[in-house]
Amino acid sequence: MERTILHCDMNNFYASVECFLNPKLKPYPVAVCGSAEERHGIVLAKNYKAKAFGVSTGEAIWQAKQKCKDLVVVPPHYEEYMKFSKAAREIYEDYTDQVEAFGMDECWLDVTGSTMVMGSGEKIANEIRERIKFELGLTISAGVSFNKVFSKLGSDMKKPDAVTCIPKEHFKEMIWKLPASEMLGVGRATEKKLSSFGIRTIGDIANWPVDFFTRKLGKCGTDLWRFANGLDQSKVACVDAEVPVKSVGHGITTLQDLEDSAEVWKVMLALCQEIGHKLYTYNKKATGIAIDIRDNTLYTKQWQRGIPVSTQSPSLIAREAFDLFQARYEWKNPIRSLTVRAINLVSTDFADQLNIFCDAEQMDRQERLDHVIEDIRRRFGKSIICNACLLNNPKMPPDCETKVIMPTGVPT
């Protein structure tokens, strides 16, 4: 039986939610932007009125205002976006238990079984579209096809508030003429590389020999050729499917450039507190660390290495990350932002090979201390206890968490 796959994409999601919550914004061009004070002053999303002026996602606020002098800039409210995203998924789950999120505002749905009761994929997509509009006050664009790649392509073809069907018997004439960049898996770098070979459309990808793509792009190239020829067979995950956690990380853009190693150490230590919390939550230990450093010219370098013994300890991960930083970074420029990641994760049941160069007793004491600190933060809030060197750091953005739960159970 041929599959029926839907891809539902909520139109201008962040901006649409902001306009729904504040209807006074609807007549105006609106952009949801990060904080300029915290050096995240870029456009995260915009509505169609702003798009008509040429405002684009990712550009600086000042650039957007040059294009549209009446642009209304609002800050993001991620907790609200999560509520709407969850509500949309609950609607999708009325039609199938195979609902796979692709970001906060997009989902694939496999409605193959539902078509026998609820009608065609197009009918189901239109019913979902009307329910989202009526129940949530937002609009979606939906693609209907026989695989995930083409259903996503369909949801991008008509916006807003529309349904596009790409049937198996007509996909070549519908999509082969489209630019290669329209297809899932073709980003800017891949598009540039394909263009250098004279490959500019999806049809070009489909009609070139598959071994050419395998030689030039490896497995990703083979996948692109299969996608273009309608051979994608990837399944839509079930709603309760657990995606294996392969790494956890945390990054930050500082309010001011970091100019020496002491300042870097404080930031890394702060980042690793959150990484440790995630490792405890997922019952994972790290066997490697990775760091991403971006200087004030926006040049980025990445390094990674293994660590002697697997660990959940924020302090030990921070020390390993800082050692790697000191060994690799040459301080040609001050640092604008940095990210630390715990990689090559293993279960907490993983048995380590003893290392004669490590003080196992000291590491055990440190991990037990970190477990106590994690428990205190879980009970009373993350800001209840921290390293003294992290207090009053003017280069760190303010902690967004303000609620502290006192021992009596009364929030303050």
GIURHU-V140269 format. One record per pair of residues at least 12 apart in sequence whose C-alpha atoms are under 8 Angstrom apart, sorted by the first residue. I is the first residue (numbers start at 1). J is the second residue. Records with the same first field share a line. If there is no record, write none. Layout:
I = J ; J
//
This chain:
2 = 112 ; 146
3 = 110 ; 111 ; 112 ; 145 ; 146 ; 147
4 = 110 ; 111 ; 112 ; 121 ; 144 ; 145 ; 146 ; 147
5 = 108 ; 109 ; 110 ; 111 ; 112 ; 121 ; 144 ; 145 ; 146 ; 147 ; 148 ; 151
6 = 108 ; 109 ; 110 ; 111 ; 121 ; 125 ; 142 ; 143 ; 144 ; 145 ; 148 ; 151 ; 152
7 = 106 ; 107 ; 108 ; 109 ; 142 ; 143 ; 144 ; 148 ; 151 ; 152 ; 154 ; 155
8 = 106 ; 107 ; 108 ; 109 ; 140 ; 141 ; 142 ; 143 ; 152 ; 155
9 = 105 ; 106 ; 107 ; 140 ; 141 ; 142 ; 155
10 = 105 ; 106 ; 138 ; 139 ; 140 ; 141
11 = 138 ; 139 ; 140 ; 141 ; 159 ; 160 ; 161
12 = 45 ; 46 ; 47 ; 48
13 = 45 ; 81 ; 105
14 = 32 ; 44 ; 45 ; 46 ; 76 ; 81
15 = 30 ; 31 ; 32 ; 45 ; 46 ; 47
16 = 47 ; 138
17 = 80 ; 81 ; 84 ; 138
20 = 137 ; 138
25 = 72
28 = 49 ; 50 ; 70 ; 71 ; 72
29 = 46 ; 47 ; 48 ; 49 ; 50 ; 51 ; 70 ; 71 ; 72
30 = 46 ; 47 ; 49 ; 50 ; 71 ; 72 ; 73 ; 74
31 = 43 ; 44 ; 45 ; 46 ; 47 ; 50 ; 71 ; 72 ; 73 ; 74
32 = 44 ; 45 ; 46 ; 73 ; 74 ; 75 ; 76
33 = 45 ; 61 ; 73 ; 74 ; 75 ; 76
34 = 75 ; 76
35 = 75
37 = 255
38 = 253 ; 254 ; 255 ; 397
39 = 253 ; 254 ; 255
40 = 253
41 = 60 ; 61
42 = 57 ; 58 ; 59 ; 60 ; 61
43 = 56 ; 57 ; 58 ; 59 ; 60 ; 61 ; 64
44 = 57 ; 58
45 = 57
50 = 68 ; 71
53 = 67 ; 68
54 = 67
55 = 67 ; 68
81 = 104
82 = 104
84 = 136
85 = 104 ; 105
87 = 136
88 = 132 ; 136
89 = 107
91 = 128 ; 131 ; 132
92 = 109 ; 128
95 = 111 ; 114
96 = 109 ; 110 ; 111 ; 114
97 = 238 ; 239
98 = 110 ; 111 ; 236 ; 237 ; 238 ; 239
99 = 236 ; 237 ; 238 ; 239
100 = 236 ; 237 ; 238 ; 239
108 = 148 ; 236
109 = 236
110 = 236
121 = 144
122 = 144 ; 163 ; 164 ; 165
125 = 142 ; 143 ; 144 ; 163
126 = 163
129 = 141 ; 142 ; 161 ; 162
139 = 160 ; 161
140 = 160 ; 161 ; 162
141 = 155 ; 156 ; 158 ; 159 ; 160 ; 161 ; 162 ; 163
142 = 154 ; 155 ; 162 ; 163 ; 164
143 = 155 ; 156 ; 163 ; 164 ; 165 ; 166
144 = 163 ; 164 ; 165 ; 166 ; 167
145 = 165 ; 166 ; 167 ; 168
146 = 166 ; 167 ; 168
147 = 230 ; 232 ; 233 ; 234
148 = 232 ; 233 ; 234 ; 235 ; 236
149 = 183 ; 184 ; 227 ; 232
150 = 166 ; 230
151 = 165 ; 166
152 = 184
153 = 182 ; 183 ; 184
154 = 166
168 = 230
171 = 230
172 = 203
175 = 202 ; 203
176 = 201 ; 202 ; 203 ; 204 ; 206 ; 228
177 = 201 ; 202 ; 203
178 = 201 ; 202 ; 203
179 = 200 ; 201 ; 202
180 = 199 ; 200 ; 201 ; 202 ; 205
181 = 201
183 = 202 ; 228
185 = 224
186 = 224
202 = 228
203 = 228
205 = 224 ; 225 ; 228
206 = 225 ; 226 ; 228 ; 229
210 = 222 ; 225
213 = 225
245 = 282 ; 345
246 = 343 ; 344 ; 345
247 = 341 ; 342 ; 343 ; 344 ; 345
248 = 275 ; 278 ; 279 ; 341 ; 342 ; 343
249 = 275 ; 339 ; 340 ; 341 ; 342
250 = 271 ; 272 ; 274 ; 275 ; 339 ; 340 ; 341
251 = 271 ; 337 ; 338 ; 339 ; 340
252 = 271 ; 337 ; 338 ; 339
253 = 336 ; 337 ; 338
254 = 336 ; 337 ; 395 ; 396 ; 397
255 = 394 ; 395 ; 396 ; 397
256 = 336 ; 395 ; 396
257 = 296 ; 334 ; 335 ; 336 ; 337 ; 395
258 = 334 ; 335 ; 336 ; 395
259 = 334 ; 335
260 = 334
261 = 326
264 = 322
265 = 318 ; 322
266 = 389 ; 390
267 = 396
268 = 318 ; 321 ; 322 ; 340
269 = 314 ; 315 ; 318
270 = 390
271 = 339 ; 340
272 = 314 ; 315 ; 317 ; 318 ; 340
273 = 314 ; 315
274 = 314
275 = 314 ; 341 ; 342
276 = 312 ; 313 ; 314
277 = 374
279 = 312
280 = 312
283 = 347 ; 348
284 = 312 ; 345 ; 346 ; 347 ; 348
285 = 310 ; 311 ; 312 ; 345 ; 346 ; 347 ; 348
286 = 310 ; 311 ; 312 ; 342 ; 343 ; 344 ; 345 ; 346
287 = 306 ; 307 ; 308 ; 309 ; 310 ; 311 ; 342 ; 343 ; 344 ; 345 ; 346
288 = 304 ; 305 ; 306 ; 307 ; 310 ; 342 ; 343 ; 344 ; 345
289 = 304 ; 305 ; 306 ; 307 ; 317 ; 320 ; 321 ; 340 ; 341 ; 342 ; 343
290 = 302 ; 303 ; 304 ; 305 ; 321 ; 340 ; 341 ; 342 ; 343
291 = 303 ; 304 ; 321 ; 325 ; 338 ; 339 ; 340 ; 341
292 = 338 ; 339 ; 340
293 = 335 ; 337 ; 338 ; 339
294 = 335 ; 336 ; 337 ; 338
295 = 333 ; 334 ; 335 ; 336 ; 337
296 = 333 ; 334 ; 335 ; 336
297 = 333
298 = 336
303 = 324 ; 328
304 = 324
305 = 324
307 = 320
308 = 355 ; 358
309 = 352 ; 353 ; 354 ; 355
310 = 346 ; 352
311 = 367
312 = 367
313 = 366 ; 367 ; 370 ; 371
314 = 370
315 = 366 ; 370
317 = 342
321 = 340
373 = 385
379 = 405
380 = 404 ; 405 ; 406 ; 407
381 = 403 ; 404 ; 405
382 = 401 ; 404
383 = 401 ; 402 ; 404
384 = 404
//
